Amino acid sequence: MTKKYTLDRIEESVYVFVESPEEEKQLLIPVNKYNGSLTEGDIVLIEDDIIIEVLDQETKEMKTKVNSLMEKLRNKNK
């Protein structure tokens, strides 16, 4: 079964993903199991602990949304 995950962080040569959108379940995948390059916040499809596809457009949209929210918070505290 293919599921959507967000890369939460990279820890000791392991990708730590959280299931999207609930972010309640974690999935750990060794960095050496994926030939591409991932950065925190990337949204991916994973099937049987294998990264199938990086969802570039969804990642870009989410990062834009988060940056917008961060900017609003910064301006609110001024």
PDB file of N, H, CA, C and O in Angstrom:
ATOM      1  N   MET A   1       0.840  -1.176   0.000  1.00  0.00           N
ATOM      2  CA  MET A   1       0.000   0.000   0.000  1.00  0.00           C
ATOM      3  C   MET A   1       0.891   1.248   0.000  1.00  0.00           C
ATOM      4  O   MET A   1       1.824   1.361   0.795  1.00  0.00           O
ATOM      5  N   THR A   2       0.593   2.154  -0.881  1.00  0.00           N
ATOM      6  H   THR A   2      -0.165   2.063  -1.527  1.00  0.00           H
ATOM      7  CA  THR A   2       1.352   3.395  -0.989  1.00  0.00           C
ATOM      8  C   THR A   2       0.749   4.440  -0.059  1.00  0.00           C
ATOM      9  O   THR A   2      -0.464   4.651  -0.046  1.00  0.00           O
ATOM     10  N   LYS A   3       1.609   5.090   0.719  1.00  0.00           N
ATOM     11  H   LYS A   3       2.594   4.918   0.709  1.00  0.00           H
ATOM     12  CA  LYS A   3       1.172   6.133   1.639  1.00  0.00           C
ATOM     13  C   LYS A   3       2.015   7.377   1.447  1.00  0.00           C
ATOM     14  O   LYS A   3       3.140   7.318   0.950  1.00  0.00           O
ATOM     15  N   LYS A   4       1.455   8.496   1.847  1.00  0.00           N
ATOM     16  H   LYS A   4       0.541   8.544   2.251  1.00  0.00           H
ATOM     17  CA  LYS A   4       2.146   9.782   1.743  1.00  0.00           C
ATOM     18  C   LYS A   4       2.806  10.088   3.086  1.00  0.00           C
ATOM     19  O   LYS A   4       2.196   9.931   4.144  1.00  0.00           O
ATOM     20  N   TYR A   5       4.067  10.529   3.022  1.00  0.00           N
ATOM     21  H   TYR A   5       4.562  10.657   2.163  1.00  0.00           H
ATOM     22  CA  TYR A   5       4.832  10.886   4.214  1.00  0.00           C
ATOM     23  C   TYR A   5       5.540  12.211   3.993  1.00  0.00           C
ATOM     24  O   TYR A   5       5.789  12.622   2.859  1.00  0.00           O
ATOM     25  N   THR A   6       5.859  12.870   5.094  1.00  0.00           N
ATOM     26  H   THR A   6       5.657  12.537   6.015  1.00  0.00           H
ATOM     27  CA  THR A   6       6.679  14.075   5.073  1.00  0.00           C
ATOM     28  C   THR A   6       7.982  13.767   5.790  1.00  0.00           C
ATOM     29  O   THR A   6       7.978  13.167   6.864  1.00  0.00           O
ATOM     30  N   LEU A   7       9.099  14.179   5.195  1.00  0.00           N
ATOM     31  H   LEU A   7       9.101  14.667   4.322  1.00  0.00           H
ATOM     32  CA  LEU A   7      10.400  13.981   5.849  1.00  0.00           C
ATOM     33  C   LEU A   7      10.517  14.985   6.983  1.00  0.00           C
ATOM     34  O   LEU A   7      10.632  16.190   6.758  1.00  0.00           O
ATOM     35  N   ASP A   8      10.487  14.471   8.197  1.00  0.00           N
ATOM     36  H   ASP A   8      10.394  13.492   8.379  1.00  0.00           H
ATOM     37  CA  ASP A   8      10.554  15.313   9.389  1.00  0.00           C
ATOM     38  C   ASP A   8      11.981  15.753   9.686  1.00  0.00           C
ATOM     39  O   ASP A   8      12.243  16.917   9.987  1.00  0.00           O
ATOM     40  N   ARG A   9      12.902  14.786   9.594  1.00  0.00           N
ATOM     41  H   ARG A   9      12.689  13.840   9.349  1.00  0.00           H
ATOM     42  CA  ARG A   9      14.300  15.099   9.895  1.00  0.00           C
ATOM     43  C   ARG A   9      15.192  13.949   9.438  1.00  0.00           C
ATOM     44  O   ARG A   9      14.720  12.861   9.110  1.00  0.00           O
ATOM     45  N   ILE A  10      16.499  14.225   9.426  1.00  0.00           N
ATOM     46  H   ILE A  10      16.882  15.109   9.692  1.00  0.00           H
ATOM     47  CA  ILE A  10      17.498  13.206   9.124  1.00  0.00           C
ATOM     48  C   ILE A  10      18.336  13.052  10.379  1.00  0.00           C
ATOM     49  O   ILE A  10      18.932  14.013  10.866  1.00  0.00           O
ATOM     50  N   GLU A  11      18.375  11.831  10.895  1.00  0.00           N
ATOM     51  H   GLU A  11      17.891  11.051  10.499  1.00  0.00           H
ATOM     52  CA  GLU A  11      19.032  11.553  12.170  1.00  0.00           C
ATOM     53  C   GLU A  11      19.958  10.354  12.028  1.00  0.00           C
ATOM     54  O   GLU A  11      19.493   9.255  11.727  1.00  0.00           O
ATOM     55  N   GLU A  12      21.244  10.537  12.235  1.00  0.00           N
ATOM     56  H   GLU A  12      21.622  11.430  12.480  1.00  0.00           H
ATOM     57  CA  GLU A  12      22.204   9.434  12.232  1.00  0.00           C
ATOM     58  C   GLU A  12      22.028   8.523  11.026  1.00  0.00           C
ATOM     59  O   GLU A  12      21.874   7.312  11.184  1.00  0.00           O
ATOM     60  N   SER A  13      22.050   9.090   9.823  1.00  0.00           N
ATOM     61  H   SER A  13      22.176  10.074   9.694  1.00  0.00           H
ATOM     62  CA  SER A  13      21.944   8.358   8.558  1.00  0.00           C
ATOM     63  C   SER A  13      20.603   7.644   8.369  1.00  0.00           C
ATOM     64  O   SER A  13      20.512   6.642   7.660  1.00  0.00           O
ATOM     65  N   VAL A  14      19.560   8.184   9.021  1.00  0.00           N
ATOM     66  H   VAL A  14      19.634   8.998   9.598  1.00  0.00           H
ATOM     67  CA  VAL A  14      18.223   7.623   8.884  1.00  0.00           C
ATOM     68  C   VAL A  14      17.244   8.752   8.583  1.00  0.00           C
ATOM     69  O   VAL A  14      17.240   9.782   9.257  1.00  0.00           O
ATOM     70  N   TYR A  15      16.409   8.545   7.555  1.00  0.00           N
ATOM     71  H   TYR A  15      16.412   7.709   7.007  1.00  0.00           H
ATOM     72  CA  TYR A  15      15.321   9.477   7.293  1.00  0.00           C
ATOM     73  C   TYR A  15      14.200   9.177   8.282  1.00  0.00           C
ATOM     74  O   TYR A  15      13.800   8.023   8.439  1.00  0.00           O
ATOM     75  N   VAL A  16      13.698  10.198   8.940  1.00  0.00           N
ATOM     76  H   VAL A  16      14.023  11.136   8.812  1.00  0.00           H
ATOM     77  CA  VAL A  16      12.566  10.046   9.857  1.00  0.00           C
ATOM     78  C   VAL A  16      11.371  10.718   9.192  1.00  0.00           C
ATOM     79  O   VAL A  16      11.302  11.943   9.091  1.00  0.00           O
ATOM     80  N   PHE A  17      10.428   9.888   8.738  1.00  0.00           N
ATOM     81  H   PHE A  17      10.483   8.893   8.820  1.00  0.00           H
ATOM     82  CA  PHE A  17       9.229  10.374   8.077  1.00  0.00           C
ATOM     83  C   PHE A  17       8.049  10.336   9.040  1.00  0.00           C
ATOM     84  O   PHE A  17       8.010   9.513   9.955  1.00  0.00           O
ATOM     85  N   VAL A  18       7.088  11.232   8.828  1.00  0.00           N
ATOM     86  H   VAL A  18       7.120  11.901   8.084  1.00  0.00           H
ATOM     87  CA  VAL A  18       5.825  11.178   9.547  1.00  0.00           C
ATOM     88  C   VAL A  18       4.724  11.033   8.501  1.00  0.00           C
ATOM     89  O   VAL A  18       4.745  11.670   7.448  1.00  0.00           O
ATOM     90  N   GLU A  19       3.767  10.174   8.829  1.00  0.00           N
ATOM     91  H   GLU A  19       3.751   9.656   9.684  1.00  0.00           H
ATOM     92  CA  GLU A  19       2.678   9.931   7.890  1.00  0.00           C
ATOM     93  C   GLU A  19       1.875  11.208   7.703  1.00  0.00           C
ATOM     94  O   GLU A  19       1.592  11.923   8.664  1.00  0.00           O
ATOM     95  N   SER A  20       1.516  11.483   6.475  1.00  0.00           N
ATOM     96  H   SER A  20       1.746  10.902   5.694  1.00  0.00           H
ATOM     97  CA  SER A  20       0.812  12.712   6.153  1.00  0.00           C
ATOM     98  C   SER A  20      -0.665  12.401   5.959  1.00  0.00           C
ATOM     99  O   SER A  20      -0.965  11.363   5.370  1.00  0.00           O
ATOM    100  N   PRO A  21      -1.588  13.204   6.400  1.00  0.00           N
ATOM    101  CA  PRO A  21      -1.411  14.494   7.054  1.00  0.00           C
ATOM    102  C   PRO A  21      -1.447  14.422   8.583  1.00  0.00           C
ATOM    103  O   PRO A  21      -1.179  15.425   9.245  1.00  0.00           O
ATOM    104  N   GLU A  22      -1.772  13.260   9.155  1.00  0.00           N
ATOM    105  H   GLU A  22      -1.989  12.446   8.616  1.00  0.00           H
ATOM    106  CA  GLU A  22      -1.964  13.173  10.604  1.00  0.00           C
ATOM    107  C   GLU A  22      -0.692  13.404  11.407  1.00  0.00           C
ATOM    108  O   GLU A  22      -0.736  13.976  12.496  1.00  0.00           O
ATOM    109  N   GLU A  23       0.435  12.963  10.872  1.00  0.00           N
ATOM    110  H   GLU A  23       0.471  12.499   9.987  1.00  0.00           H
ATOM    111  CA  GLU A  23       1.746  13.093  11.516  1.00  0.00           C
ATOM    112  C   GLU A  23       1.818  12.379  12.861  1.00  0.00           C
ATOM    113  O   GLU A  23       2.541  12.811  13.758  1.00  0.00           O
ATOM    114  N   GLU A  24       1.073  11.291  13.000  1.00  0.00           N
ATOM    115  H   GLU A  24       0.486  10.939  12.271  1.00  0.00           H
ATOM    116  CA  GLU A  24       1.093  10.524  14.243  1.00  0.00           C
ATOM    117  C   GLU A  24       2.047   9.337  14.174  1.00  0.00           C
ATOM    118  O   GLU A  24       2.644   8.965  15.184  1.00  0.00           O
ATOM    119  N   LYS A  25       2.196   8.743  13.001  1.00  0.00           N
ATOM    120  H   LYS A  25       1.712   9.045  12.180  1.00  0.00           H
ATOM    121  CA  LYS A  25       3.045   7.565  12.837  1.00  0.00           C
ATOM    122  C   LYS A  25       4.364   7.959  12.190  1.00  0.00           C
ATOM    123  O   LYS A  25       4.408   8.793  11.286  1.00  0.00           O
ATOM    124  N   GLN A  26       5.449   7.335  12.676  1.00  0.00           N
ATOM    125  H   GLN A  26       5.414   6.657  13.411  1.00  0.00           H
ATOM    126  CA  GLN A  26       6.775   7.578  12.112  1.00  0.00           C
ATOM    127  C   GLN A  26       7.223   6.373  11.310  1.00  0.00           C
ATOM    128  O   GLN A  26       6.827   5.240  11.584  1.00  0.00           O
ATOM    129  N   LEU A  27       8.049   6.635  10.321  1.00  0.00           N
ATOM    130  H   LEU A  27       8.370   7.556  10.098  1.00  0.00           H
ATOM    131  CA  LEU A  27       8.666   5.589   9.522  1.00  0.00           C
ATOM    132  C   LEU A  27      10.138   5.935   9.387  1.00  0.00           C
ATOM    133  O   LEU A  27      10.482   7.053   9.004  1.00  0.00           O
ATOM    134  N   LEU A  28      11.005   4.991   9.697  1.00  0.00           N
ATOM    135  H   LEU A  28      10.726   4.082  10.008  1.00  0.00           H
ATOM    136  CA  LEU A  28      12.452   5.194   9.605  1.00  0.00           C
ATOM    137  C   LEU A  28      12.990   4.419   8.410  1.00  0.00           C
ATOM    138  O   LEU A  28      12.734   3.224   8.267  1.00  0.00           O
ATOM    139  N   ILE A  29      13.736   5.107   7.556  1.00  0.00           N
ATOM    140  H   ILE A  29      13.944   6.079   7.672  1.00  0.00           H
ATOM    141  CA  ILE A  29      14.343   4.470   6.391  1.00  0.00           C
ATOM    142  C   ILE A  29      15.802   4.908   6.326  1.00  0.00           C
ATOM    143  O   ILE A  29      16.087   6.105   6.348  1.00  0.00           O
ATOM    144  N   PRO A  30      16.735   3.949   6.246  1.00  0.00           N
ATOM    145  CA  PRO A  30      18.146   4.315   6.141  1.00  0.00           C
ATOM    146  C   PRO A  30      18.396   5.184   4.912  1.00  0.00           C
ATOM    147  O   PRO A  30      17.836   4.936   3.845  1.00  0.00           O
ATOM    148  N   VAL A  31      19.231   6.192   5.067  1.00  0.00           N
ATOM    149  H   VAL A  31      19.686   6.394   5.935  1.00  0.00           H
ATOM    150  CA  VAL A  31      19.551   7.116   3.982  1.00  0.00           C
ATOM    151  C   VAL A  31      20.104   6.359   2.780  1.00  0.00           C
ATOM    152  O   VAL A  31      19.803   6.712   1.639  1.00  0.00           O
ATOM    153  N   ASN A  32      20.904   5.330   3.014  1.00  0.00           N
ATOM    154  H   ASN A  32      21.149   5.043   3.940  1.00  0.00           H
ATOM    155  CA  ASN A  32      21.528   4.602   1.907  1.00  0.00           C
ATOM    156  C   ASN A  32      20.545   3.741   1.121  1.00  0.00           C
ATOM    157  O   ASN A  32      20.930   3.122   0.129  1.00  0.00           O
ATOM    158  N   LYS A  33      19.290   3.691   1.545  1.00  0.00           N
ATOM    159  H   LYS A  33      18.978   4.194   2.351  1.00  0.00           H
ATOM    160  CA  LYS A  33      18.272   2.915   0.837  1.00  0.00           C
ATOM    161  C   LYS A  33      17.614   3.727  -0.286  1.00  0.00           C
ATOM    162  O   LYS A  33      16.822   3.195  -1.064  1.00  0.00           O
ATOM    163  N   TYR A  34      17.957   5.035  -0.362  1.00  0.00           N
ATOM    164  H   TYR A  34      18.601   5.467   0.269  1.00  0.00           H
ATOM    165  CA  TYR A  34      17.400   5.908  -1.395  1.00  0.00           C
ATOM    166  C   TYR A  34      18.534   6.606  -2.111  1.00  0.00           C
ATOM    167  O   TYR A  34      19.380   7.233  -1.473  1.00  0.00           O
ATOM    168  N   ASN A  35      18.564   6.507  -3.435  1.00  0.00           N
ATOM    169  H   ASN A  35      17.877   5.998  -3.954  1.00  0.00           H
ATOM    170  CA  ASN A  35      19.664   7.067  -4.233  1.00  0.00           C
ATOM    171  C   ASN A  35      19.562   8.562  -4.453  1.00  0.00           C
ATOM    172  O   ASN A  35      20.559   9.205  -4.781  1.00  0.00           O
ATOM    173  N   GLY A  36      18.377   9.130  -4.279  1.00  0.00           N
ATOM    174  H   GLY A  36      17.567   8.607  -4.013  1.00  0.00           H
ATOM    175  CA  GLY A  36      18.198  10.554  -4.528  1.00  0.00           C
ATOM    176  C   GLY A  36      18.584  11.392  -3.332  1.00  0.00           C
ATOM    177  O   GLY A  36      19.183  10.906  -2.372  1.00  0.00           O
ATOM    178  N   SER A  37      18.231  12.655  -3.408  1.00  0.00           N
ATOM    179  H   SER A  37      17.745  13.050  -4.188  1.00  0.00           H
ATOM    180  CA  SER A  37      18.527  13.595  -2.346  1.00  0.00           C
ATOM    181  C   SER A  37      17.213  14.126  -1.778  1.00  0.00           C
ATOM    182  O   SER A  37      16.348  14.579  -2.528  1.00  0.00           O
ATOM    183  N   LEU A  38      17.065  14.072  -0.475  1.00  0.00           N
ATOM    184  H   LEU A  38      17.768  13.704   0.134  1.00  0.00           H
ATOM    185  CA  LEU A  38      15.871  14.577   0.198  1.00  0.00           C
ATOM    186  C   LEU A  38      16.261  15.647   1.208  1.00  0.00           C
ATOM    187  O   LEU A  38      17.360  15.626   1.763  1.00  0.00           O
ATOM    188  N   THR A  39      15.345  16.581   1.437  1.00  0.00           N
ATOM    189  H   THR A  39      14.453  16.599   0.986  1.00  0.00           H
ATOM    190  CA  THR A  39      15.549  17.587   2.472  1.00  0.00           C
ATOM    191  C   THR A  39      14.325  17.607   3.372  1.00  0.00           C
ATOM    192  O   THR A  39      13.238  17.187   2.976  1.00  0.00           O
ATOM    193  N   GLU A  40      14.519  18.099   4.582  1.00  0.00           N
ATOM    194  H   GLU A  40      15.403  18.440   4.903  1.00  0.00           H
ATOM    195  CA  GLU A  40      13.417  18.174   5.535  1.00  0.00           C
ATOM    196  C   GLU A  40      12.238  18.916   4.920  1.00  0.00           C
ATOM    197  O   GLU A  40      12.408  19.953   4.278  1.00  0.00           O
ATOM    198  N   GLY A  41      11.046  18.376   5.121  1.00  0.00           N
ATOM    199  H   GLY A  41      10.907  17.534   5.642  1.00  0.00           H
ATOM    200  CA  GLY A  41       9.844  18.981   4.579  1.00  0.00           C
ATOM    201  C   GLY A  41       9.393  18.379   3.265  1.00  0.00           C
ATOM    202  O   GLY A  41       8.280  18.657   2.817  1.00  0.00           O
ATOM    203  N   ASP A  42      10.228  17.556   2.629  1.00  0.00           N
ATOM    204  H   ASP A  42      11.131  17.330   2.992  1.00  0.00           H
ATOM    205  CA  ASP A  42       9.828  16.919   1.377  1.00  0.00           C
ATOM    206  C   ASP A  42       8.661  15.974   1.625  1.00  0.00           C
ATOM    207  O   ASP A  42       8.631  15.260   2.627  1.00  0.00           O
ATOM    208  N   ILE A  43       7.704  15.975   0.710  1.00  0.00           N
ATOM    209  H   ILE A  43       7.728  16.555  -0.104  1.00  0.00           H
ATOM    210  CA  ILE A  43       6.557  15.083   0.774  1.00  0.00           C
ATOM    211  C   ILE A  43       6.789  13.987  -0.263  1.00  0.00           C
ATOM    212  O   ILE A  43       7.082  14.273  -1.424  1.00  0.00           O
ATOM    213  N   VAL A  44       6.655  12.727   0.166  1.00  0.00           N
ATOM    214  H   VAL A  44       6.417  12.495   1.109  1.00  0.00           H
ATOM    215  CA  VAL A  44       6.974  11.591  -0.697  1.00  0.00           C
ATOM    216  C   VAL A  44       5.896  10.521  -0.612  1.00  0.00           C
ATOM    217  O   VAL A  44       5.115  10.475   0.338  1.00  0.00           O
ATOM    218  N   LEU A  45       5.873   9.665  -1.626  1.00  0.00           N
ATOM    219  H   LEU A  45       6.508   9.703  -2.397  1.00  0.00           H
ATOM    220  CA  LEU A  45       5.056   8.468  -1.593  1.00  0.00           C
ATOM    221  C   LEU A  45       5.976   7.305  -1.267  1.00  0.00           C
ATOM    222  O   LEU A  45       7.049   7.172  -1.856  1.00  0.00           O
ATOM    223  N   ILE A  46       5.554   6.455  -0.321  1.00  0.00           N
ATOM    224  H   ILE A  46       4.682   6.563   0.157  1.00  0.00           H
ATOM    225  CA  ILE A  46       6.366   5.318   0.109  1.00  0.00           C
ATOM    226  C   ILE A  46       5.503   4.063   0.084  1.00  0.00           C
ATOM    227  O   ILE A  46       4.358   4.058   0.535  1.00  0.00           O
ATOM    228  N   GLU A  47       6.090   3.002  -0.458  1.00  0.00           N
ATOM    229  H   GLU A  47       7.020   3.006  -0.825  1.00  0.00           H
ATOM    230  CA  GLU A  47       5.419   1.707  -0.476  1.00  0.00           C
ATOM    231  C   GLU A  47       6.398   0.653   0.014  1.00  0.00           C
ATOM    232  O   GLU A  47       7.501   0.532  -0.521  1.00  0.00           O
ATOM    233  N   ASP A  48       6.008  -0.105   1.018  1.00  0.00           N
ATOM    234  H   ASP A  48       5.113  -0.007   1.453  1.00  0.00           H
ATOM    235  CA  ASP A  48       6.850  -1.169   1.580  1.00  0.00           C
ATOM    236  C   ASP A  48       8.246  -0.673   1.933  1.00  0.00           C
ATOM    237  O   ASP A  48       9.241  -1.313   1.590  1.00  0.00           O
ATOM    238  N   ASP A  49       8.322   0.460   2.614  1.00  0.00           N
ATOM    239  H   ASP A  49       7.514   0.980   2.892  1.00  0.00           H
ATOM    240  CA  ASP A  49       9.581   1.072   3.055  1.00  0.00           C
ATOM    241  C   ASP A  49      10.511   1.466   1.903  1.00  0.00           C
ATOM    242  O   ASP A  49      11.718   1.605   2.097  1.00  0.00           O
ATOM    243  N   ILE A  50       9.947   1.643   0.709  1.00  0.00           N
ATOM    244  H   ILE A  50       8.966   1.529   0.551  1.00  0.00           H
ATOM    245  CA  ILE A  50      10.726   2.094  -0.437  1.00  0.00           C
ATOM    246  C   ILE A  50      10.133   3.412  -0.913  1.00  0.00           C
ATOM    247  O   ILE A  50       8.930   3.510  -1.157  1.00  0.00           O
ATOM    248  N   ILE A  51      10.984   4.423  -1.042  1.00  0.00           N
ATOM    249  H   ILE A  51      11.961   4.343  -0.843  1.00  0.00           H
ATOM    250  CA  ILE A  51      10.537   5.735  -1.499  1.00  0.00           C
ATOM    251  C   ILE A  51      10.250   5.632  -2.993  1.00  0.00           C
ATOM    252  O   ILE A  51      11.147   5.387  -3.800  1.00  0.00           O
ATOM    253  N   ILE A  52       8.996   5.822  -3.339  1.00  0.00           N
ATOM    254  H   ILE A  52       8.267   6.021  -2.684  1.00  0.00           H
ATOM    255  CA  ILE A  52       8.556   5.664  -4.718  1.00  0.00           C
ATOM    256  C   ILE A  52       8.707   6.959  -5.511  1.00  0.00           C
ATOM    257  O   ILE A  52       9.204   6.955  -6.638  1.00  0.00           O
ATOM    258  N   GLU A  53       8.269   8.074  -4.904  1.00  0.00           N
ATOM    259  H   GLU A  53       7.866   8.077  -3.989  1.00  0.00           H
ATOM    260  CA  GLU A  53       8.228   9.331  -5.641  1.00  0.00           C
ATOM    261  C   GLU A  53       8.264  10.515  -4.683  1.00  0.00           C
ATOM    262  O   GLU A  53       7.612  10.499  -3.638  1.00  0.00           O
ATOM    263  N   VAL A  54       9.028  11.540  -5.045  1.00  0.00           N
ATOM    264  H   VAL A  54       9.558  11.552  -5.893  1.00  0.00           H
ATOM    265  CA  VAL A  54       9.007  12.808  -4.319  1.00  0.00           C
ATOM    266  C   VAL A  54       7.944  13.673  -4.972  1.00  0.00           C
ATOM    267  O   VAL A  54       7.965  13.870  -6.187  1.00  0.00           O
ATOM    268  N   LEU A  55       7.012  14.193  -4.179  1.00  0.00           N
ATOM    269  H   LEU A  55       6.995  14.033  -3.192  1.00  0.00           H
ATOM    270  CA  LEU A  55       5.923  15.011  -4.696  1.00  0.00           C
ATOM    271  C   LEU A  55       6.355  16.473  -4.654  1.00  0.00           C
ATOM    272  O   LEU A  55       6.064  17.201  -3.705  1.00  0.00           O
ATOM    273  N   ASP A  56       7.056  16.880  -5.710  1.00  0.00           N
ATOM    274  H   ASP A  56       7.291  16.289  -6.481  1.00  0.00           H
ATOM    275  CA  ASP A  56       7.664  18.211  -5.761  1.00  0.00           C
ATOM    276  C   ASP A  56       6.648  19.336  -5.622  1.00  0.00           C
ATOM    277  O   ASP A  56       6.872  20.274  -4.857  1.00  0.00           O
ATOM    278  N   GLN A  57       5.548  19.261  -6.341  1.00  0.00           N
ATOM    279  H   GLN A  57       5.367  18.499  -6.963  1.00  0.00           H
ATOM    280  CA  GLN A  57       4.562  20.346  -6.290  1.00  0.00           C
ATOM    281  C   GLN A  57       3.938  20.466  -4.908  1.00  0.00           C
ATOM    282  O   GLN A  57       3.794  21.572  -4.387  1.00  0.00           O
ATOM    283  N   GLU A  58       3.562  19.323  -4.299  1.00  0.00           N
ATOM    284  H   GLU A  58       3.679  18.424  -4.721  1.00  0.00           H
ATOM    285  CA  GLU A  58       2.989  19.369  -2.951  1.00  0.00           C
ATOM    286  C   GLU A  58       3.999  19.894  -1.936  1.00  0.00           C
ATOM    287  O   GLU A  58       3.641  20.639  -1.024  1.00  0.00           O
ATOM    288  N   THR A  59       5.256  19.504  -2.098  1.00  0.00           N
ATOM    289  H   THR A  59       5.547  18.899  -2.839  1.00  0.00           H
ATOM    290  CA  THR A  59       6.313  19.981  -1.208  1.00  0.00           C
ATOM    291  C   THR A  59       6.445  21.496  -1.324  1.00  0.00           C
ATOM    292  O   THR A  59       6.515  22.197  -0.315  1.00  0.00           O
ATOM    293  N   LYS A  60       6.478  21.994  -2.549  1.00  0.00           N
ATOM    294  H   LYS A  60       6.421  21.424  -3.369  1.00  0.00           H
ATOM    295  CA  LYS A  60       6.615  23.429  -2.780  1.00  0.00           C
ATOM    296  C   LYS A  60       5.438  24.190  -2.168  1.00  0.00           C
ATOM    297  O   LYS A  60       5.631  25.217  -1.518  1.00  0.00           O
ATOM    298  N   GLU A  61       4.222  23.686  -2.376  1.00  0.00           N
ATOM    299  H   GLU A  61       4.065  22.852  -2.904  1.00  0.00           H
ATOM    300  CA  GLU A  61       3.036  24.345  -1.836  1.00  0.00           C
ATOM    301  C   GLU A  61       3.051  24.367  -0.301  1.00  0.00           C
ATOM    302  O   GLU A  61       2.705  25.379   0.310  1.00  0.00           O
ATOM    303  N   MET A  62       3.448  23.263   0.312  1.00  0.00           N
ATOM    304  H   MET A  62       3.730  22.442  -0.184  1.00  0.00           H
ATOM    305  CA  MET A  62       3.486  23.195   1.771  1.00  0.00           C
ATOM    306  C   MET A  62       4.550  24.134   2.327  1.00  0.00           C
ATOM    307  O   MET A  62       4.311  24.810   3.328  1.00  0.00           O
ATOM    308  N   LYS A  63       5.719  24.184   1.695  1.00  0.00           N
ATOM    309  H   LYS A  63       5.913  23.634   0.882  1.00  0.00           H
ATOM    310  CA  LYS A  63       6.782  25.073   2.173  1.00  0.00           C
ATOM    311  C   LYS A  63       6.363  26.534   2.037  1.00  0.00           C
ATOM    312  O   LYS A  63       6.683  27.350   2.901  1.00  0.00           O
ATOM    313  N   THR A  64       5.651  26.871   0.961  1.00  0.00           N
ATOM    314  H   THR A  64       5.391  26.208   0.259  1.00  0.00           H
ATOM    315  CA  THR A  64       5.141  28.233   0.785  1.00  0.00           C
ATOM    316  C   THR A  64       4.142  28.568   1.885  1.00  0.00           C
ATOM    317  O   THR A  64       4.174  29.662   2.448  1.00  0.00           O
ATOM    318  N   LYS A  65       3.262  27.633   2.187  1.00  0.00           N
ATOM    319  H   LYS A  65       3.236  26.744   1.730  1.00  0.00           H
ATOM    320  CA  LYS A  65       2.258  27.830   3.238  1.00  0.00           C
ATOM    321  C   LYS A  65       2.924  28.026   4.602  1.00  0.00           C
ATOM    322  O   LYS A  65       2.543  28.920   5.357  1.00  0.00           O
ATOM    323  N   VAL A  66       3.907  27.199   4.912  1.00  0.00           N
ATOM    324  H   VAL A  66       4.217  26.473   4.299  1.00  0.00           H
ATOM    325  CA  VAL A  66       4.605  27.292   6.200  1.00  0.00           C
ATOM    326  C   VAL A  66       5.365  28.616   6.292  1.00  0.00           C
ATOM    327  O   VAL A  66       5.333  29.277   7.330  1.00  0.00           O
ATOM    328  N   ASN A  67       6.045  29.006   5.217  1.00  0.00           N
ATOM    329  H   ASN A  67       6.071  28.469   4.373  1.00  0.00           H
ATOM    330  CA  ASN A  67       6.773  30.282   5.224  1.00  0.00           C
ATOM    331  C   ASN A  67       5.838  31.458   5.433  1.00  0.00           C
ATOM    332  O   ASN A  67       6.183  32.409   6.136  1.00  0.00           O
ATOM    333  N   SER A  68       4.661  31.405   4.833  1.00  0.00           N
ATOM    334  H   SER A  68       4.381  30.633   4.263  1.00  0.00           H
ATOM    335  CA  SER A  68       3.666  32.459   4.997  1.00  0.00           C
ATOM    336  C   SER A  68       3.198  32.553   6.447  1.00  0.00           C
ATOM    337  O   SER A  68       3.076  33.644   7.005  1.00  0.00           O
ATOM    338  N   LEU A  69       2.940  31.396   7.044  1.00  0.00           N
ATOM    339  H   LEU A  69       3.039  30.510   6.591  1.00  0.00           H
ATOM    340  CA  LEU A  69       2.516  31.382   8.453  1.00  0.00           C
ATOM    341  C   LEU A  69       3.620  31.908   9.373  1.00  0.00           C
ATOM    342  O   LEU A  69       3.345  32.634  10.328  1.00  0.00           O
ATOM    343  N   MET A  70       4.861  31.540   9.081  1.00  0.00           N
ATOM    344  H   MET A  70       5.084  30.950   8.305  1.00  0.00           H
ATOM    345  CA  MET A  70       5.988  32.016   9.886  1.00  0.00           C
ATOM    346  C   MET A  70       6.115  33.530   9.779  1.00  0.00           C
ATOM    347  O   MET A  70       6.375  34.207  10.774  1.00  0.00           O
ATOM    348  N   GLU A  71       5.933  34.060   8.577  1.00  0.00           N
ATOM    349  H   GLU A  71       5.721  33.511   7.769  1.00  0.00           H
ATOM    350  CA  GLU A  71       6.021  35.503   8.371  1.00  0.00           C
ATOM    351  C   GLU A  71       4.922  36.225   9.151  1.00  0.00           C
ATOM    352  O   GLU A  71       5.174  37.269   9.753  1.00  0.00           O
ATOM    353  N   LYS A  72       3.714  35.680   9.146  1.00  0.00           N
ATOM    354  H   LYS A  72       3.509  34.832   8.658  1.00  0.00           H
ATOM    355  CA  LYS A  72       2.609  36.267   9.909  1.00  0.00           C
ATOM    356  C   LYS A  72       2.929  36.276  11.400  1.00  0.00           C
ATOM    357  O   LYS A  72       2.643  37.255  12.088  1.00  0.00           O
ATOM    358  N   LEU A  73       3.513  35.209  11.895  1.00  0.00           N
ATOM    359  H   LEU A  73       3.745  34.414  11.336  1.00  0.00           H
ATOM    360  CA  LEU A  73       3.881  35.156  13.315  1.00  0.00           C
ATOM    361  C   LEU A  73       4.952  36.180  13.655  1.00  0.00           C
ATOM    362  O   LEU A  73       4.889  36.843  14.690  1.00  0.00           O
ATOM    363  N   ARG A  74       5.937  36.301  12.769  1.00  0.00           N
ATOM    364  H   ARG A  74       5.989  35.763  11.928  1.00  0.00           H
ATOM    365  CA  ARG A  74       6.998  37.288  13.008  1.00  0.00           C
ATOM    366  C   ARG A  74       6.421  38.703  13.049  1.00  0.00           C
ATOM    367  O   ARG A  74       6.790  39.498  13.914  1.00  0.00           O
ATOM    368  N   ASN A  75       5.534  39.015  12.135  1.00  0.00           N
ATOM    369  H   ASN A  75       5.234  38.370  11.432  1.00  0.00           H
ATOM    370  CA  ASN A  75       4.935  40.351  12.080  1.00  0.00           C
ATOM    371  C   ASN A  75       4.009  40.613  13.254  1.00  0.00           C
ATOM    372  O   ASN A  75       3.878  41.751  13.705  1.00  0.00           O
ATOM    373  N   LYS A  76       3.382  39.588  13.739  1.00  0.00           N
ATOM    374  H   LYS A  76       3.489  38.664  13.372  1.00  0.00           H
ATOM    375  CA  LYS A  76       2.477  39.717  14.892  1.00  0.00           C
ATOM    376  C   LYS A  76       3.239  40.075  16.160  1.00  0.00           C
ATOM    377  O   LYS A  76       2.724  40.791  17.018  1.00  0.00           O
ATOM    378  N   ASN A  77       4.455  39.582  16.277  1.00  0.00           N
ATOM    379  H   ASN A  77       4.874  39.000  15.580  1.00  0.00           H
ATOM    380  CA  ASN A  77       5.257  39.813  17.480  1.00  0.00           C
ATOM    381  C   ASN A  77       6.014  41.124  17.450  1.00  0.00           C
ATOM    382  O   ASN A  77       6.747  41.425  18.393  1.00  0.00           O
ATOM    383  N   LYS A  78       5.863  41.909  16.404  1.00  0.00           N
ATOM    384  H   LYS A  78       5.268  41.664  15.638  1.00  0.00           H
ATOM    385  CA  LYS A  78       6.591  43.186  16.315  1.00  0.00           C
ATOM    386  C   LYS A  78       5.815  44.288  16.984  1.00  0.00           C
ATOM    387  O   LYS A  78       6.266  45.433  17.011  1.00  0.00           O
TER     388      LYS A  78
END
